[in-house]
């Protein structure tokens, strides 16, 4: 099997629907990486509902969370994988707000917000702290802390000579940018938050995101081979993202807005 990453959801903040968001999709952030035959799911937005059948059929599946804001978790309560009694899901994440991963998920998945806790599904679910460096099968997982209200983990996956870096919900401040560049250096694929236009950026600098131009410049400066801008603002229609696409390519060739359902070969 060739190494690849599938964009299951690329929207930020809340899911959207309608004829104006068909090309880039409306599901919130969720990615499926497959390196050296090892599938790894990154974030559990509503894109998690698009997990392909061959992945749903696997007995064991790792899920890595960048952070527990609800747009990155909304796919879990209705996940088909959790409904399978012979499935084993291992959830990795950093402690947030004094809570471990299980407690974070149960903030959302408990009455009155949801009738079933994460431990109450037929699947067996276990929880682990996201390591600064560790292994999942043949894949090396690295993480560092980013800049976002409540915190966020930046994640790098490596196997052989292939690497995928996910930097979502992280503001590339002047102080943090050098460390982030070193973390993402020479990635085969960089997924990076670029929620806003330059015109929208004023007044949103403390939201924990970036402009799409800043994201494209980061992709250029870290020498990523392929760059996809993710976490599209819910108000940005296909027309808006199409119009901005030329500016991305001008900064970094092979830099595009991520499209839901896109399969990226590494």
Number of C-alpha atoms within 10 A of each C-alpha: 8 10 17 19 21 21 25 31 33 30 31 25 18 20 20 19 11 9 9 16 19 14 16 24 26 27 28 32 31 31 28 24 20 21 24 17 14 16 22 20 22 23 29 29 30 28 30 28 20 20 18 12 10 7 15 17 13 14 14 17 19 19 20 23 26 26 25 24 19 17 22 26 23 25 22 21 22 12 19 16 26 22 15 16 12 14 19 19 18 15 21 22 23 25 18 15 9 8 12 16 21 20 15 19 20 16 16 22 22 15 11 8 10 13 12 15 17 23 15 14 16 15 20 18 19 15 15 15 14 22 15 15 13 13 13 12 13 13 22 15 22 19 21 16 16 24 21 18 14 11 19 25 25 24 26 23 23 19 18 10 8 17 23 24 25 23 26 28 29 24 24 24 15 8 8 14 15 12 14 20 17 11 19 26 18 21 25 19 26 28 27 28 29 27 26 22 18 11 7 11 15 10 7 12 14 13 14 21 26 26 22 26 21 20 30 27 17 22 30 19 15 18 19 24 18 22 27 24 26 31 28 28 20 18 12 18 21 16 11 13 20 14 10 16 14 13 14 22 13 13 17 22 15 16 27 22 24 27 22 25 17 13 15 15 13 18
